[in-house]
Amino acid sequence: MSVEQISIFLENKAGRLAEVTTILADAGVNIKALALADTSEFGILRLIVDKREVAQTVLKNNGVTVRLTHVVAVEVSHTPGGLNRILQILQAQGINVEYMYGFPYQKAEAVILFRFNKPEVAMDVLRQAGVRIFTSEELFSV
């Protein structure tokens, strides 16, 4: 019940990000959420898009290095300590958060996309604690 994410490896130079977004826009792909991490040499652009297969195909056809990974969409209370509650549940089970970023979604208080070292265990532990986990279908429904 994870969400498919596209990871794109980009050379860290002016205009490279715009090249990627132009390719996606021209293919009619809508970016729903993103995170960008960089070093002096390269960056990793992580995207959640509405048409993942189309995005992968057009990016690869344009020479962009693309990898598919899975992240977990978790509802987090939009109150002080909301994120901390989730992190405490995970910490108690020895689950590491590799990275995370927000996902704009009107049907929940807040949604954060997580990459865990043990995603299946994390989802089970969170569900047992009464935390809502979203499917791709839920996130992309209107």
C-alpha positions as CSV (number, residue, x, y, z in Angstrom):
1,M,0.0,0.0,0.0
2,S,2.9,2.3,-0.8
3,V,3.0,5.2,-3.2
4,E,5.2,5.1,-6.3
5,Q,7.8,7.8,-6.5
6,I,10.0,8.8,-9.3
7,S,13.6,9.7,-8.4
8,I,15.5,11.7,-11.0
9,F,19.3,12.2,-10.8
10,L,20.2,15.6,-12.1
11,E,23.5,17.4,-12.8
12,N,23.6,20.4,-10.6
13,K,23.6,23.1,-13.2
14,A,21.4,26.0,-14.3
15,G,18.4,25.0,-16.4
16,R,18.5,21.2,-15.8
17,L,15.5,21.3,-13.5
18,A,13.5,23.3,-16.0
19,E,14.4,20.7,-18.7
20,V,12.8,18.0,-16.6
21,T,9.6,20.0,-15.8
22,T,9.3,21.0,-19.5
23,I,9.4,17.3,-20.5
24,L,6.7,16.5,-18.0
25,A,4.5,19.4,-18.8
26,D,4.7,18.7,-22.5
27,A,3.6,15.1,-21.8
28,G,0.6,16.3,-19.7
29,V,2.1,15.0,-16.4
30,N,1.0,16.8,-13.2
31,I,3.5,17.0,-10.4
32,K,1.6,16.4,-7.1
33,A,4.5,16.6,-4.7
34,L,8.3,17.0,-4.9
35,A,11.5,17.2,-2.9
36,L,14.9,18.2,-4.1
37,A,18.1,17.4,-2.4
38,D,21.4,18.5,-3.8
39,T,25.2,18.4,-3.5
40,S,27.7,20.5,-5.4
41,E,27.8,18.0,-8.2
42,F,24.3,16.5,-8.6
43,G,20.7,16.6,-7.2
44,I,18.0,14.0,-6.6
45,L,14.6,15.2,-7.5
46,R,11.8,13.1,-6.0
47,L,8.4,13.3,-7.6
48,I,4.9,12.1,-7.0
49,V,3.0,12.5,-10.3
50,D,-0.4,11.7,-11.6
51,K,0.8,9.6,-14.6
52,R,3.9,7.8,-13.3
53,E,4.3,5.4,-16.3
54,V,4.1,8.3,-18.8
55,A,6.5,10.3,-16.8
56,Q,9.1,7.5,-16.6
57,T,8.8,6.8,-20.3
58,V,9.2,10.4,-21.5
59,L,12.0,11.2,-19.1
60,K,13.9,8.0,-20.1
61,N,13.3,8.8,-23.8
62,N,14.9,12.2,-23.2
63,G,18.0,10.8,-21.6
64,V,17.0,11.5,-17.9
65,T,18.1,8.9,-15.4
66,V,15.0,7.8,-13.5
67,R,14.4,5.3,-10.7
68,L,11.2,4.1,-9.2
69,T,10.9,3.8,-5.5
70,H,8.1,3.5,-3.0
71,V,7.2,5.8,-0.2
72,V,4.5,5.6,2.5
73,A,1.8,8.4,2.7
74,V,0.9,9.0,6.3
75,E,-1.7,11.2,7.8
76,V,-0.2,13.4,10.5
77,S,-2.1,15.6,12.9
78,H,-1.7,19.3,12.0
79,T,-1.1,20.2,15.7
80,P,2.0,20.7,17.9
81,G,3.5,17.2,18.4
82,G,1.6,15.6,15.4
83,L,4.8,14.6,13.6
84,N,6.5,13.8,16.9
85,R,3.8,11.2,17.7
86,I,4.5,9.4,14.4
87,L,8.2,9.5,14.9
88,Q,7.9,8.2,18.5
89,I,5.9,5.2,17.3
90,L,8.5,4.4,14.7
91,Q,11.5,4.9,17.1
92,A,10.0,2.5,19.6
93,Q,10.1,-0.2,16.9
94,G,13.6,0.7,15.6
95,I,12.3,2.0,12.3
96,N,14.5,4.6,10.5
97,V,13.2,7.4,8.5
98,E,15.5,7.8,5.5
99,Y,13.7,11.0,4.2
100,M,10.3,12.6,4.2
101,Y,8.4,15.5,2.6
102,G,4.9,16.9,2.5
103,F,2.1,16.2,0.2
104,P,-0.7,18.7,-0.3
105,Y,-4.0,17.0,0.2
106,Q,-7.3,18.6,1.1
107,K,-9.0,15.5,2.6
108,A,-6.6,15.2,5.6
109,E,-5.0,17.4,8.2
110,A,-1.5,16.8,6.8
111,V,0.1,14.1,4.7
112,I,3.8,13.3,4.8
113,L,5.5,10.9,2.5
114,F,8.1,8.8,4.2
115,R,10.8,6.5,3.0
116,F,11.5,3.9,5.7
117,N,14.3,1.3,6.1
118,K,11.5,-1.2,6.9
119,P,8.4,0.0,5.0
120,E,6.2,-3.0,5.6
121,V,6.9,-3.1,9.4
122,A,6.4,0.7,9.5
123,M,3.0,0.5,7.9
124,D,1.9,-2.3,10.2
125,V,3.1,-0.5,13.3
126,L,1.4,2.8,12.3
127,R,-1.8,1.1,11.4
128,Q,-1.9,-0.7,14.8
129,A,-1.4,2.7,16.4
130,G,-4.5,4.0,14.5
131,V,-2.6,6.1,12.0
132,R,-4.1,6.4,8.6
133,I,-2.0,5.2,5.6
134,F,-3.1,6.4,2.1
135,T,-3.0,4.5,-1.1
136,S,-2.1,6.1,-4.4
137,E,-5.7,5.8,-5.5
138,E,-6.9,7.8,-2.4
139,L,-4.3,10.5,-2.9
140,F,-5.2,11.0,-6.6
141,S,-8.9,10.9,-6.2
142,V,-10.8,14.1,-6.7
